[in-house]
Amino acid sequence: MNRKSKIILPMTLVILGTAGFTHIASSAELIDPAKAAIISKEASARSQAWRASKAQAGPTSRDIITARTAGYVPLRQGPFPLTEFQVTGLWQAEVDGSWLLVYIGASRNPSDGTETQSVRLYAEPVLAGGSNDRMRYLSQVSRNRPGALRFQSQTAGTLLFTDGSGESVRFDLSTRAFLN
């Protein structure tokens, strides 16, 4: 190869990087024009990747809406810290144009960690197109008994739970209160 077929980089410092390999070319080095063209093309492709529009990236999590199904969900976390409330399950249903979410479990005392049988109620309005608006906290209903509640079944307007001792506990959805 003669000197005319190479590109001379006068008084510059060029950093070339490809797939984990980085090479620093000083002004004294000569680079083959074909190699320089390949490196330039790869660098251009990499720089365009960073500028890709978000519209080309595919759907976001807000675009993908999972169809909700009424009933029990074996969920272990809610929209609150685990240090405040231990979730053993979630029951949900659409009531008057909103989703009623009943988080089942136990409230936790932050000072000593003791648990009290409780449910937390939230509402989430259903908007046109099936998307959901923000959750709204309604209330927490507790029993003065230690431990956590677990979902057992549902009947018309009533949820049936069991506590740690195996006792059945009924919760009325219309009054939002424990029946026993």
BAFI-3210 file (N, C-alpha, C; in Angstrom, 3 decimals, decimal comma, padded with zeros to 6 digits):
// residues 180
n [1|2|3|4|5|6|7|8|9|10|11|12|13|14|15|16|17|18|19|20|21|22|23|24|25|26|27|28|29|30|31|32|33|34|35|36|37|38|39|40|41|42|43|44|45|46|47|48|49|50|51|52|53|54|55|56|57|58|59|60|61|62|63|64|65|66|67|68|69|70|71|72|73|74|75|76|77|78|79|80|81|82|83|84|85|86|87|88|89|90|91|92|93|94|95|96|97|98|99|100|101|102|103|104|105|106|107|108|109|110|111|112|113|114|115|116|117|118|119|120|121|122|123|124|125|126|127|128|129|130|131|132|133|134|135|136|137|138|139|140|141|142|143|144|145|146|147|148|149|150|151|152|153|154|155|156|157|158|159|160|161|162|163|164|165|166|167|168|169|170|171|172|173|174|175|176|177|178|179|180]
n.u [000,836|000,580|001,503|-000,461|-002,861|-003,804|-005,282|-004,261|-004,241|-003,970|-002,622|-004,597|-006,663|-008,191|-010,831|-011,706|-014,272|-015,619|-017,898|-016,865|-014,166|-011,714|-009,806|-007,194|-006,249|-003,420|-002,109|-000,004|-000,560|-001,706|-004,702|-006,478|-008,505|-010,843|-011,309|-011,678|-014,070|-015,867|-015,738|-016,695|-019,325|-020,368|-020,161|-021,933|-024,346|-024,547|-024,812|-027,262|-028,955|-029,234|-030,746|-033,203|-036,675|-039,177|-041,596|-041,051|-040,156|-042,002|-044,943|-045,810|-045,970|-048,345|-049,835|-050,464|-053,018|-054,193|-056,920|-059,265|-060,498|-063,261|-063,199|-061,206|-057,722|-054,539|-052,640|-049,742|-048,891|-049,663|-050,780|-049,130|-046,704|-045,119|-044,446|-046,529|-048,852|-049,682|-050,310|-052,463|-054,047|-056,186|-059,384|-061,585|-064,032|-066,325|-068,161|-070,803|-069,657|-067,009|-063,990|-063,967|-061,582|-060,420|-058,078|-056,755|-055,691|-053,361|-052,959|-050,020|-048,323|-046,180|-044,357|-043,942|-044,369|-046,529|-049,436|-052,741|-055,895|-057,182|-058,741|-058,148|-059,651|-060,064|-060,902|-061,170|-061,737|-063,251|-062,370|-063,326|-062,576|-061,361|-059,149|-057,614|-058,136|-056,591|-056,007|-058,115|-058,017|-060,215|-060,956|-059,796|-060,585|-060,603|-060,259|-060,222|-058,238|-055,382|-053,024|-053,338|-055,839|-057,263|-058,384|-061,324|-063,855|-066,589|-069,859|-073,136|-072,675|-071,038|-067,867|-065,914|-063,598|-060,753|-059,162|-056,009|-056,504|-058,325|-060,931|-063,960|-064,584|-066,789|-067,317|-069,140|-069,892|-071,548|-072,064|-069,527|-068,241|-067,211|-069,019|-068,942]
n.v [-001,160|002,177|005,509|007,305|005,980|005,997|007,632|010,468|011,620|014,653|016,252|015,485|013,790|010,818|008,809|005,565|003,235|000,010|-002,456|-003,195|-002,792|-000,426|002,035|004,283|006,636|008,312|011,409|010,609|008,109|006,087|005,500|003,072|003,860|002,309|000,985|003,206|004,187|002,138|002,282|004,858|004,564|002,697|004,224|006,275|004,845|003,982|006,469|007,326|005,485|006,320|008,548|007,712|007,926|007,904|006,983|004,993|002,990|001,166|-000,003|001,601|000,932|002,053|001,890|-000,736|-002,390|-004,424|-006,559|-006,304|-008,578|-009,397|-010,451|-012,642|-012,063|-013,426|-011,550|-009,963|-007,446|-003,985|-000,588|000,739|000,922|-002,140|-002,173|-000,904|-002,323|-005,690|-007,588|-010,212|-010,904|-009,805|-008,577|-007,718|-005,734|-004,339|-001,571|000,561|002,014|002,221|000,572|-001,403|-002,016|-004,340|-004,773|-007,401|-008,504|-007,553|-004,779|-003,048|-002,204|000,455|000,919|-001,430|-003,575|-005,288|-007,052|-006,386|-007,682|-006,683|-004,806|-002,934|-000,426|000,689|002,818|002,844|004,677|003,743|004,592|005,792|003,573|001,707|002,321|003,096|005,465|007,369|005,689|005,867|006,267|004,796|003,710|002,131|-000,824|-002,367|-005,221|-005,885|-007,910|-010,023|-010,798|-011,886|-011,591|-013,945|-014,574|-016,445|-017,037|-015,726|-014,427|-013,287|-009,981|-010,237|-010,881|-013,640|-014,423|-016,040|-016,240|-016,414|-018,422|-020,016|-019,263|-018,150|-015,113|-012,572|-010,021|-007,238|-005,830|-003,688|-002,157|-001,895|-003,127|-005,362|-008,316|-010,011]
n.w [000,000|-000,860|000,161|-000,718|-000,649|001,919|004,742|006,393|009,638|010,667|013,478|015,391|017,803|017,888|019,000|018,661|018,865|019,194|019,985|022,698|022,222|022,259|020,671|020,519|018,275|017,285|015,895|014,363|013,336|010,601|008,825|007,077|004,253|003,666|006,086|007,707|006,620|007,321|010,124|010,496|009,516|011,391|013,736|013,128|012,978|015,655|016,941|015,944|017,075|019,691|019,303|018,538|018,057|020,605|019,830|018,024|019,604|020,548|022,369|025,475|029,046|029,882|027,602|027,390|028,613|031,012|031,084|033,616|036,009|037,914|041,326|043,422|043,866|044,171|045,509|046,898|047,609|048,025|047,252|049,154|051,808|052,860|055,484|056,732|056,161|055,793|053,035|052,224|050,194|047,461|046,754|044,182|042,433|040,060|040,961|040,767|038,528|039,264|040,274|043,096|045,428|047,646|049,929|051,640|054,845|057,279|059,426|060,391|063,361|063,583|065,665|067,212|065,501|065,708|064,501|063,295|062,477|059,395|056,689|053,745|051,884|048,596|045,821|042,304|039,600|036,480|033,285|029,982|027,320|028,853|030,416|033,568|036,149|038,779|041,926|044,783|048,175|050,452|053,064|056,126|057,714|060,762|062,943|066,400|066,832|066,928|064,244|060,769|058,180|055,859|052,571|051,921|050,644|048,596|048,914|047,995|048,227|050,465|051,891|052,827|055,257|056,816|059,978|061,768|063,652|062,444|062,570|061,049|059,361|058,524|056,080|055,241|052,186|051,433|053,774|054,547|056,760|059,416|060,161|062,283]
ca.u [000,000|001,407|001,102|-001,632|-004,077|-004,106|-005,683|-003,417|-004,993|-003,011|-002,779|-005,868|-006,731|-009,461|-011,138|-012,532|-014,757|-016,613|-018,212|-015,934|-012,791|-011,453|-008,460|-006,901|-005,336|-002,751|-001,942|001,070|-001,017|-002,400|-005,859|-006,905|-009,784|-011,953|-011,551|-012,211|-015,461|-016,631|-015,786|-017,583|-020,687|-020,767|-020,328|-023,160|-025,465|-024,647|-025,314|-028,675|-029,700|-029,520|-031,703|-034,429|-037,891|-039,855|-042,729|-040,570|-039,702|-043,060|-045,920|-045,380|-046,791|-049,684|-050,547|-050,871|-053,948|-054,655|-058,337|-059,510|-061,522|-063,778|-062,956|-060,008|-056,399|-053,555|-051,650|-049,041|-048,455|-050,647|-050,231|-048,694|-045,535|-045,305|-044,277|-047,819|-049,943|-049,292|-051,384|-052,547|-054,823|-056,978|-060,662|-061,977|-065,242|-066,808|-069,342|-071,234|-068,726|-065,652|-063,511|-063,773|-060,437|-060,351|-056,810|-057,023|-054,454|-053,179|-052,242|-048,849|-047,966|-044,786|-043,461|-043,544|-044,540|-047,681|-050,412|-054,156|-056,701|-057,718|-058,872|-058,032|-060,545|-059,710|-061,759|-060,435|-062,723|-062,982|-062,574|-063,617|-061,460|-060,866|-058,000|-057,991|-057,667|-055,837|-056,671|-058,537|-058,130|-061,524|-060,882|-059,240|-061,477|-059,816|-060,828|-059,274|-057,699|-054,049|-052,815|-053,786|-056,986|-057,029|-059,618|-061,835|-064,852|-067,494|-071,267|-073,783|-072,419|-070,246|-066,605|-065,646|-062,175|-060,383|-058,038|-054,948|-057,008|-059,271|-062,271|-064,492|-064,889|-067,561|-067,205|-070,244|-069,391|-072,400|-071,841|-068,077|-067,991|-067,175|-070,299|-068,708]
ca.v [000,000|003,378|006,585|007,994|005,220|006,086|008,953|010,933|012,446|015,624|016,960|015,182|012,603|010,194|007,616|004,645|002,178|-000,929|-003,673|-003,525|-002,522|000,994|002,288|005,707|006,868|009,610|012,068|009,965|006,854|006,129|004,609|002,646|004,515|001,366|000,788|004,476|004,269|001,194|002,842|006,015|004,050|002,125|005,326|006,966|003,979|004,046|007,779|007,386|004,646|007,133|009,577|007,089|008,476|006,987|006,397|003,803|002,011|000,210|000,480|001,788|000,159|002,653|001,467|-002,131|-002,431|-005,779|-006,592|-006,664|-009,573|-009,305|-011,616|-012,719|-012,083|-013,757|-010,473|-009,829|-006,066|-002,973|000,748|001,260|000,162|-003,402|-001,895|-000,424|-003,278|-006,946|-008,035|-011,652|-011,064|-008,674|-008,874|-006,535|-005,825|-003,043|-001,153|001,914|002,655|002,231|-000,687|-001,436|-002,880|-004,678|-005,415|-008,238|-008,835|-007,046|-003,514|-003,237|-001,109|000,777|000,941|-002,758|-004,578|-006,168|-007,021|-006,402|-008,096|-005,488|-004,682|-001,561|-000,237|001,713|002,891|003,256|004,891|003,183|005,611|005,303|002,858|000,685|002,723|003,417|006,708|007,128|005,056|006,744|005,544|004,987|003,515|000,890|-001,374|-003,329|-005,950|-005,855|-009,257|-010,096|-011,664|-011,439|-012,255|-014,596|-014,718|-017,807|-017,082|-014,597|-014,682|-012,035|-008,802|-010,531|-011,603|-014,514|-014,569|-016,826|-015,654|-017,364|-019,546|-020,786|-018,696|-017,460|-013,705|-012,054|-008,586|-006,773|-004,844|-002,499|-001,334|-001,853|-003,432|-006,773|-008,742|-010,744]
ca.w [000,000|-000,873|001,049|-001,245|-000,376|003,347|005,227|007,491|010,562|011,184|014,738|016,055|018,640|017,550|019,786|017,904|019,755|018,676|020,753|023,760|021,834|022,077|020,169|020,380|017,151|017,377|014,606|013,598|012,760|009,321|008,820|005,750|003,947|003,764|007,510|008,203|006,186|008,152|011,474|010,434|009,355|012,677|014,688|012,744|013,377|017,116|017,370|015,585|018,007|020,866|018,920|018,044|018,632|021,518|019,112|017,340|020,588|020,881|023,343|026,859|029,982|029,920|026,396|027,549|029,735|031,273|031,418|035,006|036,261|039,278|042,167|044,261|043,235|045,210|045,485|048,183|047,832|047,648|046,999|050,439|052,260|053,566|056,911|057,237|055,959|055,153|052,154|051,977|048,971|046,981|046,123|043,426|041,618|039,591|041,704|040,390|037,598|039,822|040,827|044,535|045,716|049,067|050,271|052,798|055,560|058,633|059,601|061,265|064,246|063,258|066,824|067,690|064,459|065,922|063,417|063,634|061,326|058,744|055,240|053,246|050,755|047,617|044,636|041,119|038,530|035,159|032,269|028,632|026,711|029,763|031,223|034,940|036,721|040,012|043,059|045,857|049,445|051,066|054,514|056,658|058,729|061,535|064,072|067,514|067,003|066,315|063,085|059,449|057,576|054,565|051,798|051,824|049,572|048,551|048,636|047,578|049,056|051,658|051,739|053,961|055,542|057,989|060,699|062,103|064,465|061,639|062,728|059,875|059,587|057,393|055,837|054,401|051,229|051,361|054,963|054,738|058,171|059,776|060,720|063,541]
c.u [000,892|000,776|-000,157|-002,927|-004,451|-004,495|-004,790|-004,261|-004,040|-003,475|-004,138|-005,707|-008,123|-009,638|-012,119|-012,972|-015,781|-016,701|-017,152|-014,481|-012,652|-010,007|-008,281|-005,864|-004,719|-002,550|-000,873|000,598|-001,742|-003,537|-006,246|-008,285|-010,991|-012,322|-012,161|-013,680|-016,355|-016,810|-016,749|-019,045|-021,207|-021,025|-021,620|-024,382|-025,665|-025,228|-026,789|-029,523|-030,086|-030,578|-033,026|-035,635|-038,546|-041,048|-042,318|-040,229|-040,758|-043,956|-045,322|-046,295|-048,194|-050,502|-051,088|-051,740|-054,465|-056,117|-058,497|-060,630|-061,958|-063,469|-061,655|-058,746|-055,377|-052,367|-051,003|-048,548|-049,544|-049,980|-049,821|-047,509|-045,915|-045,151|-045,574|-048,896|-049,416|-050,483|-051,320|-053,369|-055,595|-058,277|-061,093|-063,242|-065,629|-068,126|-069,635|-070,199|-067,300|-065,277|-063,351|-062,675|-060,365|-059,053|-056,998|-055,699|-054,433|-052,469|-051,116|-048,586|-046,493|-043,832|-043,026|-043,776|-045,709|-048,696|-051,833|-054,946|-057,400|-057,949|-058,703|-058,845|-060,090|-060,756|-060,902|-061,436|-062,278|-063,331|-062,891|-062,377|-060,840|-059,664|-058,481|-057,385|-056,894|-056,681|-057,007|-058,712|-059,496|-061,445|-060,116|-060,184|-060,697|-060,683|-059,796|-058,791|-056,336|-054,010|-053,373|-055,000|-056,571|-058,377|-060,017|-062,836|-065,670|-068,901|-071,871|-073,530|-071,561|-068,970|-066,387|-064,141|-061,986|-059,236|-057,041|-055,417|-057,992|-060,701|-062,686|-064,899|-065,605|-067,415|-068,287|-069,746|-070,254|-072,204|-070,352|-067,706|-067,935|-068,515|-070,131|-067,334]
c.v [001,237|004,466|007,298|007,252|005,220|007,509|009,291|011,859|013,456|016,260|016,709|013,956|012,019|008,961|006,786|003,539|001,314|-002,113|-004,069|-003,262|-001,029|001,173|003,793|005,868|008,248|010,178|011,397|008,691|007,086|005,122|004,336|003,270|003,576|001,126|002,041|004,621|003,356|001,754|004,023|005,578|003,475|003,211|006,081|006,163|004,011|005,374|007,926|006,554|005,439|008,183|009,001|007,666|007,440|006,331|005,113|002,684|000,975|000,754|000,618|000,975|000,743|002,261|000,052|-002,222|-003,855|-005,719|-007,051|-007,679|-009,440|-010,590|-011,510|-012,792|-012,391|-012,788|-010,347|-008,412|-005,120|-001,640|001,462|000,418|-001,106|-003,207|-001,397|-001,486|-004,501|-007,441|-009,551|-011,942|-009,803|-009,215|-007,595|-006,800|-004,419|-002,733|000,299|002,644|002,779|000,826|-000,511|-002,453|-003,092|-005,447|-006,109|-008,527|-008,307|-005,703|-003,763|-001,989|-000,781|000,734|-000,448|-003,881|-005,522|-005,970|-007,108|-006,748|-006,884|-005,708|-003,202|-001,471|000,939|001,689|003,383|003,422|004,273|004,254|004,978|004,642|001,835|001,093|003,165|004,739|006,375|006,478|006,099|005,900|005,842|004,863|002,247|000,445|-002,477|-004,022|-005,898|-007,259|-009,312|-011,012|-011,068|-012,237|-012,868|-014,799|-016,183|-017,916|-015,802|-015,101|-013,335|-010,911|-009,022|-011,273|-012,424|-014,712|-015,596|-016,098|-016,745|-018,572|-020,413|-020,291|-017,987|-016,038|-013,189|-010,535|-008,180|-005,646|-003,580|-001,583|-001,115|-002,039|-004,938|-007,119|-009,537|-010,438]
c.w [000,000|-000,008|000,557|-000,912|001,111|003,701|006,401|008,355|011,187|012,493|015,418|016,932|018,414|018,422|018,973|018,834|019,075|019,611|021,774|023,419|021,617|021,656|020,031|019,288|017,311|015,984|013,755|012,913|011,445|009,361|007,376|005,448|004,058|005,228|008,118|007,831|007,031|009,559|011,521|010,334|010,670|013,717|014,403|013,176|014,890|017,569|017,038|016,545|019,248|020,566|018,448|018,782|019,530|020,838|018,393|018,316|020,946|021,969|024,738|027,759|030,088|028,699|026,529|028,796|029,876|031,673|032,860|035,086|037,709|040,029|042,939|043,417|044,329|045,182|046,857|048,467|047,361|047,413|048,288|050,888|053,027|055,076|057,543|057,211|055,232|054,346|051,999|050,722|048,640|046,406|045,425|042,624|041,190|040,296|041,339|039,539|038,106|040,242|042,322|044,785|047,221|049,292|051,616|053,501|056,966|058,606|060,590|062,081|063,994|064,449|067,270|066,676|064,661|064,800|063,963|062,381|060,711|057,263|054,911|051,969|049,897|046,508|043,485|039,975|037,212|034,141|030,930|028,053|027,642|030,588|032,600|035,374|037,998|041,089|044,105|047,111|050,052|052,584|054,843|057,753|059,429|062,581|065,184|067,844|066,328|065,096|061,811|058,995|056,247|053,883|051,742|050,663|049,570|048,294|048,279|048,586|050,278|051,279|052,998|054,076|056,647|058,671|061,055|062,892|063,686|061,754|061,443|060,247|058,347|057,319|054,845|053,494|051,175|052,572|055,234|056,213|058,364|060,443|062,010|064,068]
res [m|n|r|k|s|k|i|i|l|p|m|t|l|v|i|l|g|t|a|g|f|t|h|i|a|s|s|a|e|l|i|d|p|a|k|a|a|i|i|s|k|e|a|s|a|r|s|q|a|w|r|a|s|k|a|q|a|g|p|t|s|r|d|i|i|t|a|r|t|a|g|y|v|p|l|r|q|g|p|f|p|l|t|e|f|q|v|t|g|l|w|q|a|e|v|d|g|s|w|l|l|v|y|i|g|a|s|r|n|p|s|d|g|t|e|t|q|s|v|r|l|y|a|e|p|v|l|a|g|g|s|n|d|r|m|r|y|l|s|q|v|s|r|n|r|p|g|a|l|r|f|q|s|q|t|a|g|t|l|l|f|t|d|g|s|g|e|s|v|r|f|d|l|s|t|r|a|f|l|n]
***
